[in-house]
Amino acid sequence: MDLGIFDHLDRRDVPVRTSTSTASGCSESTDAAGFYSYHLAEHHATPLGLAPVPGIFLAAATQRTRRIRLGPCVVLPAALRPASGS
């Protein structure tokens, strides 16, 4: 059985840098512990939205992990829509 982590970066009463550092450390720790995957939620316009573009956070996490599979939990289709006039 493969186990993974589902995470999100929520707004707390700490600096954003602290929140992102904690989440980045979580992905690093789950990799070291042998977990299969780490998924990050995407939340827009909510207190859970410190990572509105999970791909950027996950790209940074690749620098601190070795084996774990990283991915977003959801990618909003509206974010993939072509720009107006295309």
BADO-822489 format. One record per atom (N, C-alpha, C): residue number from 1; atom name; x, y, z. Coordinates in nm, 2 decimals. Layout:
BEGIN
+-----+-------+--------+--------+--------+
: num : atome :      u :      v :      w :
+-----+-------+--------+--------+--------+
: NUM :    CA :      X :      Y :      Z :
...
+-----+-------+--------+--------+--------+
% end
This chain:
BEGIN
+-----+-------+--------+--------+--------+
: num : atome :      u :      v :      w :
+-----+-------+--------+--------+--------+
:   1 :     N :   0.08 :  -0.12 :   0.00 :
:   1 :    CA :   0.00 :   0.00 :   0.00 :
:   1 :     C :   0.09 :   0.12 :   0.00 :
:   2 :     N :   0.06 :   0.22 :  -0.09 :
:   2 :    CA :   0.13 :   0.35 :  -0.09 :
:   2 :     C :   0.05 :   0.45 :  -0.01 :
:   3 :     N :   0.12 :   0.52 :   0.07 :
:   3 :    CA :   0.06 :   0.63 :   0.15 :
:   3 :     C :   0.11 :   0.77 :   0.11 :
:   4 :     N :   0.02 :   0.86 :   0.11 :
:   4 :    CA :   0.06 :   1.00 :   0.07 :
:   4 :     C :   0.00 :   1.10 :   0.17 :
:   5 :     N :   0.04 :   1.22 :   0.15 :
:   5 :    CA :   0.00 :   1.33 :   0.24 :
:   5 :     C :  -0.08 :   1.43 :   0.15 :
:   6 :     N :  -0.19 :   1.48 :   0.21 :
:   6 :    CA :  -0.27 :   1.59 :   0.15 :
:   6 :     C :  -0.25 :   1.71 :   0.24 :
:   7 :     N :  -0.21 :   1.82 :   0.18 :
:   7 :    CA :  -0.17 :   1.93 :   0.27 :
:   7 :     C :  -0.23 :   2.06 :   0.20 :
:   8 :     N :  -0.24 :   2.17 :   0.28 :
:   8 :    CA :  -0.27 :   2.30 :   0.23 :
:   8 :     C :  -0.20 :   2.40 :   0.31 :
:   9 :     N :  -0.18 :   2.52 :   0.25 :
:   9 :    CA :  -0.12 :   2.63 :   0.31 :
:   9 :     C :  -0.22 :   2.73 :   0.36 :
:  10 :     N :  -0.26 :   2.72 :   0.48 :
:  10 :    CA :  -0.37 :   2.81 :   0.53 :
:  10 :     C :  -0.31 :   2.93 :   0.60 :
:  11 :     N :  -0.38 :   3.04 :   0.60 :
:  11 :    CA :  -0.34 :   3.16 :   0.66 :
:  11 :     C :  -0.35 :   3.15 :   0.81 :
:  12 :     N :  -0.24 :   3.18 :   0.87 :
:  12 :    CA :  -0.24 :   3.17 :   1.02 :
:  12 :     C :  -0.18 :   3.30 :   1.07 :
:  13 :     N :  -0.17 :   3.32 :   1.20 :
:  13 :    CA :  -0.11 :   3.44 :   1.26 :
:  13 :     C :   0.04 :   3.43 :   1.27 :
:  14 :     N :   0.10 :   3.39 :   1.16 :
:  14 :    CA :   0.25 :   3.39 :   1.15 :
:  14 :     C :   0.29 :   3.44 :   1.01 :
:  15 :     N :   0.41 :   3.49 :   0.99 :
:  15 :    CA :   0.45 :   3.54 :   0.86 :
:  15 :     C :   0.43 :   3.43 :   0.75 :
:  16 :     N :   0.40 :   3.47 :   0.63 :
:  16 :    CA :   0.38 :   3.38 :   0.52 :
:  16 :     C :   0.51 :   3.30 :   0.50 :
:  17 :     N :   0.62 :   3.36 :   0.52 :
:  17 :    CA :   0.75 :   3.28 :   0.50 :
:  17 :     C :   0.76 :   3.16 :   0.60 :
:  18 :     N :   0.70 :   3.18 :   0.72 :
:  18 :    CA :   0.70 :   3.07 :   0.82 :
:  18 :     C :   0.61 :   2.96 :   0.77 :
:  19 :     N :   0.49 :   3.00 :   0.72 :
:  19 :    CA :   0.40 :   2.90 :   0.67 :
:  19 :     C :   0.45 :   2.82 :   0.56 :
:  20 :     N :   0.51 :   2.88 :   0.46 :
:  20 :    CA :   0.56 :   2.81 :   0.34 :
:  20 :     C :   0.68 :   2.73 :   0.38 :
:  21 :     N :   0.76 :   2.78 :   0.48 :
:  21 :    CA :   0.88 :   2.70 :   0.52 :
:  21 :     C :   0.84 :   2.57 :   0.59 :
:  22 :     N :   0.73 :   2.58 :   0.67 :
:  22 :    CA :   0.68 :   2.47 :   0.75 :
:  22 :     C :   0.62 :   2.36 :   0.65 :
:  23 :     N :   0.55 :   2.41 :   0.55 :
:  23 :    CA :   0.49 :   2.32 :   0.45 :
:  23 :     C :   0.61 :   2.25 :   0.36 :
:  24 :     N :   0.71 :   2.33 :   0.33 :
:  24 :    CA :   0.82 :   2.28 :   0.26 :
:  24 :     C :   0.89 :   2.17 :   0.34 :
:  25 :     N :   0.91 :   2.20 :   0.47 :
:  25 :    CA :   0.97 :   2.10 :   0.56 :
:  25 :     C :   0.88 :   1.97 :   0.57 :
:  26 :     N :   0.75 :   1.99 :   0.56 :
:  26 :    CA :   0.66 :   1.87 :   0.57 :
:  26 :     C :   0.68 :   1.79 :   0.44 :
:  27 :     N :   0.70 :   1.84 :   0.33 :
:  27 :    CA :   0.72 :   1.76 :   0.21 :
:  27 :     C :   0.86 :   1.70 :   0.22 :
:  28 :     N :   0.96 :   1.76 :   0.27 :
:  28 :    CA :   1.09 :   1.70 :   0.29 :
:  28 :     C :   1.08 :   1.59 :   0.39 :
:  29 :     N :   1.01 :   1.61 :   0.50 :
:  29 :    CA :   1.00 :   1.50 :   0.60 :
:  29 :     C :   0.92 :   1.38 :   0.55 :
:  30 :     N :   0.82 :   1.40 :   0.47 :
:  30 :    CA :   0.74 :   1.29 :   0.42 :
:  30 :     C :   0.83 :   1.21 :   0.32 :
:  31 :     N :   0.91 :   1.28 :   0.24 :
:  31 :    CA :   1.00 :   1.21 :   0.15 :
:  31 :     C :   1.10 :   1.13 :   0.23 :
:  32 :     N :   1.16 :   1.18 :   0.33 :
:  32 :    CA :   1.26 :   1.11 :   0.41 :
:  32 :     C :   1.19 :   0.99 :   0.48 :
:  33 :     N :   1.06 :   1.00 :   0.52 :
:  33 :    CA :   0.99 :   0.89 :   0.58 :
:  33 :     C :   0.95 :   0.78 :   0.49 :
:  34 :     N :   0.96 :   0.80 :   0.36 :
:  34 :    CA :   0.93 :   0.70 :   0.26 :
:  34 :     C :   0.79 :   0.71 :   0.21 :
:  35 :     N :   0.72 :   0.82 :   0.23 :
:  35 :    CA :   0.58 :   0.83 :   0.18 :
:  35 :     C :   0.59 :   0.83 :   0.02 :
:  36 :     N :   0.48 :   0.79 :  -0.04 :
:  36 :    CA :   0.47 :   0.78 :  -0.18 :
:  36 :     C :   0.45 :   0.92 :  -0.25 :
:  37 :     N :   0.36 :   1.00 :  -0.19 :
:  37 :    CA :   0.32 :   1.12 :  -0.25 :
:  37 :     C :   0.29 :   1.23 :  -0.15 :
:  38 :     N :   0.30 :   1.36 :  -0.20 :
:  38 :    CA :   0.27 :   1.48 :  -0.13 :
:  38 :     C :   0.18 :   1.56 :  -0.22 :
:  39 :     N :   0.06 :   1.59 :  -0.19 :
:  39 :    CA :  -0.03 :   1.67 :  -0.27 :
:  39 :     C :  -0.07 :   1.80 :  -0.20 :
:  40 :     N :  -0.07 :   1.90 :  -0.27 :
:  40 :    CA :  -0.10 :   2.03 :  -0.21 :
:  40 :     C :  -0.23 :   2.09 :  -0.27 :
:  41 :     N :  -0.32 :   2.13 :  -0.19 :
:  41 :    CA :  -0.45 :   2.18 :  -0.23 :
:  41 :     C :  -0.44 :   2.32 :  -0.29 :
:  42 :     N :  -0.53 :   2.36 :  -0.37 :
:  42 :    CA :  -0.54 :   2.49 :  -0.43 :
:  42 :     C :  -0.67 :   2.55 :  -0.39 :
:  43 :     N :  -0.66 :   2.67 :  -0.32 :
:  43 :    CA :  -0.77 :   2.74 :  -0.27 :
:  43 :     C :  -0.76 :   2.89 :  -0.31 :
:  44 :     N :  -0.86 :   2.94 :  -0.37 :
:  44 :    CA :  -0.86 :   3.08 :  -0.41 :
:  44 :     C :  -0.96 :   3.16 :  -0.33 :
:  45 :     N :  -0.91 :   3.28 :  -0.29 :
:  45 :    CA :  -1.00 :   3.38 :  -0.22 :
:  45 :     C :  -1.06 :   3.32 :  -0.09 :
:  46 :     N :  -0.98 :   3.24 :  -0.02 :
:  46 :    CA :  -1.02 :   3.18 :   0.11 :
:  46 :     C :  -0.90 :   3.19 :   0.20 :
:  47 :     N :  -0.92 :   3.18 :   0.33 :
:  47 :    CA :  -0.81 :   3.18 :   0.42 :
:  47 :     C :  -0.71 :   3.06 :   0.40 :
:  48 :     N :  -0.75 :   2.97 :   0.32 :
:  48 :    CA :  -0.66 :   2.85 :   0.29 :
:  48 :     C :  -0.57 :   2.88 :   0.17 :
:  49 :     N :  -0.57 :   3.00 :   0.12 :
:  49 :    CA :  -0.51 :   3.02 :  -0.01 :
:  49 :     C :  -0.37 :   3.08 :  -0.01 :
:  50 :     N :  -0.28 :   3.04 :   0.07 :
:  50 :    CA :  -0.14 :   3.09 :   0.06 :
:  50 :     C :  -0.06 :   3.03 :  -0.06 :
:  51 :     N :  -0.12 :   2.93 :  -0.12 :
:  51 :    CA :  -0.05 :   2.87 :  -0.24 :
:  51 :     C :  -0.15 :   2.87 :  -0.35 :
:  52 :     N :  -0.19 :   2.99 :  -0.41 :
:  52 :    CA :  -0.29 :   2.98 :  -0.52 :
:  52 :     C :  -0.24 :   2.92 :  -0.64 :
:  53 :     N :  -0.11 :   2.90 :  -0.66 :
:  53 :    CA :  -0.06 :   2.83 :  -0.77 :
:  53 :     C :   0.03 :   2.72 :  -0.71 :
:  54 :     N :  -0.02 :   2.60 :  -0.68 :
:  54 :    CA :   0.05 :   2.49 :  -0.62 :
:  54 :     C :   0.17 :   2.45 :  -0.70 :
:  55 :     N :   0.17 :   2.46 :  -0.83 :
:  55 :    CA :   0.28 :   2.42 :  -0.91 :
:  55 :     C :   0.41 :   2.49 :  -0.88 :
:  56 :     N :   0.40 :   2.61 :  -0.84 :
:  56 :    CA :   0.52 :   2.69 :  -0.81 :
:  56 :     C :   0.58 :   2.64 :  -0.67 :
:  57 :     N :   0.49 :   2.62 :  -0.58 :
:  57 :    CA :   0.54 :   2.57 :  -0.45 :
:  57 :     C :   0.60 :   2.43 :  -0.47 :
:  58 :     N :   0.53 :   2.35 :  -0.54 :
:  58 :    CA :   0.58 :   2.21 :  -0.56 :
:  58 :     C :   0.71 :   2.21 :  -0.64 :
:  59 :     N :   0.73 :   2.30 :  -0.74 :
:  59 :    CA :   0.85 :   2.31 :  -0.81 :
:  59 :     C :   0.97 :   2.34 :  -0.71 :
:  60 :     N :   0.94 :   2.43 :  -0.62 :
:  60 :    CA :   1.04 :   2.46 :  -0.51 :
:  60 :     C :   1.07 :   2.34 :  -0.43 :
:  61 :     N :   0.96 :   2.26 :  -0.40 :
:  61 :    CA :   0.98 :   2.14 :  -0.31 :
:  61 :     C :   1.07 :   2.04 :  -0.38 :
:  62 :     N :   1.07 :   2.04 :  -0.51 :
:  62 :    CA :   1.16 :   1.94 :  -0.58 :
:  62 :     C :   1.31 :   1.96 :  -0.54 :
:  63 :     N :   1.34 :   2.08 :  -0.50 :
:  63 :    CA :   1.48 :   2.11 :  -0.46 :
:  63 :     C :   1.51 :   2.04 :  -0.33 :
:  64 :     N :   1.41 :   2.01 :  -0.25 :
:  64 :    CA :   1.44 :   1.96 :  -0.11 :
:  64 :     C :   1.40 :   1.81 :  -0.10 :
:  65 :     N :   1.34 :   1.75 :  -0.20 :
:  65 :    CA :   1.30 :   1.61 :  -0.19 :
:  65 :     C :   1.38 :   1.53 :  -0.30 :
:  66 :     N :   1.37 :   1.40 :  -0.28 :
:  66 :    CA :   1.44 :   1.31 :  -0.38 :
:  66 :     C :   1.35 :   1.21 :  -0.45 :
:  67 :     N :   1.27 :   1.14 :  -0.37 :
:  67 :    CA :   1.19 :   1.03 :  -0.43 :
:  67 :     C :   1.04 :   1.05 :  -0.43 :
:  68 :     N :   0.99 :   1.13 :  -0.34 :
:  68 :    CA :   0.84 :   1.15 :  -0.33 :
:  68 :     C :   0.78 :   1.21 :  -0.46 :
:  69 :     N :   0.66 :   1.16 :  -0.49 :
:  69 :    CA :   0.59 :   1.22 :  -0.60 :
:  69 :     C :   0.51 :   1.34 :  -0.55 :
:  70 :     N :   0.53 :   1.45 :  -0.62 :
:  70 :    CA :   0.46 :   1.58 :  -0.58 :
:  70 :     C :   0.35 :   1.61 :  -0.68 :
:  71 :     N :   0.24 :   1.67 :  -0.63 :
:  71 :    CA :   0.14 :   1.71 :  -0.73 :
:  71 :     C :   0.03 :   1.79 :  -0.66 :
:  72 :     N :  -0.04 :   1.87 :  -0.74 :
:  72 :    CA :  -0.15 :   1.95 :  -0.69 :
:  72 :     C :  -0.27 :   1.85 :  -0.67 :
:  73 :     N :  -0.36 :   1.88 :  -0.58 :
:  73 :    CA :  -0.48 :   1.80 :  -0.56 :
:  73 :     C :  -0.58 :   1.84 :  -0.67 :
:  74 :     N :  -0.59 :   1.96 :  -0.70 :
:  74 :    CA :  -0.68 :   2.01 :  -0.80 :
:  74 :     C :  -0.62 :   2.12 :  -0.88 :
:  75 :     N :  -0.64 :   2.13 :  -1.01 :
:  75 :    CA :  -0.60 :   2.24 :  -1.09 :
:  75 :     C :  -0.73 :   2.30 :  -1.15 :
:  76 :     N :  -0.76 :   2.42 :  -1.12 :
:  76 :    CA :  -0.89 :   2.48 :  -1.17 :
:  76 :     C :  -0.89 :   2.49 :  -1.32 :
:  77 :     N :  -0.99 :   2.44 :  -1.39 :
:  77 :    CA :  -1.00 :   2.45 :  -1.53 :
:  77 :     C :  -1.00 :   2.60 :  -1.58 :
:  78 :     N :  -1.05 :   2.69 :  -1.50 :
:  78 :    CA :  -1.05 :   2.83 :  -1.54 :
:  78 :     C :  -0.91 :   2.88 :  -1.55 :
:  79 :     N :  -0.82 :   2.83 :  -1.48 :
:  79 :    CA :  -0.68 :   2.87 :  -1.48 :
:  79 :     C :  -0.61 :   2.82 :  -1.61 :
:  80 :     N :  -0.67 :   2.72 :  -1.68 :
:  80 :    CA :  -0.62 :   2.67 :  -1.80 :
:  80 :     C :  -0.68 :   2.73 :  -1.93 :
:  81 :     N :  -0.78 :   2.82 :  -1.91 :
:  81 :    CA :  -0.85 :   2.88 :  -2.02 :
:  81 :     C :  -0.76 :   2.97 :  -2.09 :
:  82 :     N :  -0.77 :   2.97 :  -2.23 :
:  82 :    CA :  -0.69 :   3.07 :  -2.31 :
:  82 :     C :  -0.73 :   3.21 :  -2.28 :
:  83 :     N :  -0.64 :   3.30 :  -2.29 :
:  83 :    CA :  -0.67 :   3.45 :  -2.27 :
:  83 :     C :  -0.77 :   3.50 :  -2.37 :
:  84 :     N :  -0.84 :   3.60 :  -2.33 :
:  84 :    CA :  -0.94 :   3.66 :  -2.42 :
:  84 :     C :  -0.88 :   3.70 :  -2.55 :
:  85 :     N :  -0.95 :   3.68 :  -2.66 :
:  85 :    CA :  -0.90 :   3.72 :  -2.79 :
:  85 :     C :  -0.82 :   3.62 :  -2.86 :
:  86 :     N :  -0.80 :   3.50 :  -2.80 :
:  86 :    CA :  -0.71 :   3.40 :  -2.86 :
:  86 :     C :  -0.79 :   3.31 :  -2.94 :
+-----+-------+--------+--------+--------+
% end
